[in-house]
Amino acid sequence: MAYRIYISRTDNPDNSADDPIGLEEWKLLVRDIPQLHLYEGVEALPRHIEAPSASEGLARWAAHPRFESVWFNHENGRIYVEGFDSYVMMRMRAIAGRLGAHVVDDDGRRY
């Protein structure tokens, strides 16, 4: 399993339900960010791109300079990405700022 990094309103992402990022709030934000699109499993993707299992809060970021897709997952009141680099981190910080949240890892370390 790849290392996960989270956008959460709590220092411990396991406690995100205490101050959750709502699914509808996430969807509205995704619709407002160019090149970030909700993915519900019915959209056609290029053959070489494998999507994770579709979930209601799954979004595809298609503006990474090296990768065609970075998947942002909404789950349990938080957003997470599996595997990241400096470009993903910059995007996550921008999203976190708009949600009144911060970027943390499993240990609660802020980025």
C-alpha positions as CSV (number, residue, x, y, z in Angstrom):
1,M,0.0,0.0,0.0
2,A,1.3,3.5,-0.9
3,Y,1.9,6.1,1.8
4,R,-1.2,8.2,2.4
5,I,-1.3,11.9,3.1
6,Y,-4.6,13.6,4.2
7,I,-6.5,16.8,4.1
8,S,-8.2,17.0,7.5
9,R,-9.5,19.5,9.9
10,T,-8.1,17.5,12.8
11,D,-4.5,16.8,13.6
12,N,-5.1,13.0,13.6
13,P,-6.8,12.0,10.3
14,D,-8.4,9.1,12.2
15,N,-10.5,11.6,14.1
16,S,-11.7,13.5,11.0
17,A,-15.3,12.6,11.9
18,D,-15.0,15.1,14.8
19,D,-14.8,18.0,12.3
20,P,-15.5,16.5,8.9
21,I,-15.1,17.8,5.4
22,G,-18.6,17.1,4.1
23,L,-19.1,15.2,0.9
24,E,-21.2,18.0,-0.7
25,E,-18.7,20.6,0.4
26,W,-15.9,18.5,-1.3
27,K,-18.0,18.1,-4.5
28,L,-18.7,21.8,-4.7
29,L,-15.0,22.6,-4.3
30,V,-14.0,20.0,-6.9
31,R,-16.4,21.6,-9.4
32,D,-14.7,24.9,-8.8
33,I,-11.1,23.7,-9.4
34,P,-10.0,23.5,-13.0
35,Q,-8.5,20.1,-14.0
36,L,-10.0,18.4,-10.9
37,H,-13.0,16.3,-11.8
38,L,-15.3,14.0,-9.9
39,Y,-15.0,10.4,-11.2
40,E,-17.9,8.1,-10.8
41,G,-16.7,5.2,-12.8
42,V,-18.5,5.8,-16.0
43,E,-16.1,8.2,-17.7
44,A,-13.8,6.8,-20.3
45,L,-10.2,6.9,-19.4
46,P,-7.2,6.2,-21.6
47,R,-6.4,2.5,-21.5
48,H,-3.1,3.0,-19.7
49,I,-4.8,4.8,-16.7
50,E,-6.2,2.5,-14.0
51,A,-8.8,4.1,-11.8
52,P,-9.3,3.1,-8.2
53,S,-12.7,1.7,-7.3
54,A,-15.2,4.4,-7.9
55,S,-16.6,6.1,-4.8
56,E,-18.9,9.1,-4.5
57,G,-16.1,11.5,-3.5
58,L,-13.4,10.3,-5.9
59,A,-11.8,13.0,-8.0
60,R,-9.1,12.9,-10.7
61,W,-6.5,15.7,-10.9
62,A,-5.3,15.8,-14.5
63,A,-2.8,18.7,-14.3
64,H,0.2,17.0,-12.7
65,P,3.3,17.7,-14.8
66,R,4.5,14.1,-14.7
67,F,1.5,11.9,-14.1
68,E,-1.7,11.8,-16.1
69,S,-3.8,11.2,-13.0
70,V,-3.6,11.8,-9.3
71,W,-6.6,10.5,-7.4
72,F,-8.1,12.4,-4.5
73,N,-10.4,10.3,-2.3
74,H,-13.1,11.6,0.1
75,E,-13.6,9.2,3.0
76,N,-14.7,9.5,6.6
77,G,-14.7,13.3,6.6
78,R,-11.2,13.7,5.1
79,I,-9.5,13.7,1.7
80,Y,-6.5,11.5,1.0
81,V,-4.0,10.8,-1.8
82,E,-1.9,7.6,-2.0
83,G,1.7,8.5,-2.8
84,F,2.7,12.1,-3.3
85,D,5.4,14.5,-4.5
86,S,6.0,18.2,-4.3
87,Y,3.3,19.0,-7.0
88,V,0.7,17.0,-5.2
89,M,1.6,18.5,-1.9
90,M,1.2,22.0,-3.4
91,R,-2.2,21.1,-4.7
92,M,-3.2,19.6,-1.4
93,R,-2.2,22.7,0.6
94,A,-4.2,24.9,-1.8
95,I,-7.3,22.6,-1.4
96,A,-6.8,22.4,2.4
97,G,-6.7,26.2,2.6
98,R,-10.0,26.5,0.9
99,L,-11.5,23.9,3.2
100,G,-10.2,25.4,6.4
101,A,-8.1,22.3,6.9
102,H,-4.5,21.2,6.8
103,V,-2.3,18.5,5.3
104,V,-1.3,15.7,7.7
105,D,0.1,12.2,7.6
106,D,-0.9,9.2,9.7
107,D,1.1,10.4,12.6
108,G,-0.5,13.9,12.6
109,R,2.6,15.6,11.3
110,R,1.6,18.7,9.4
111,Y,3.0,19.6,5.9
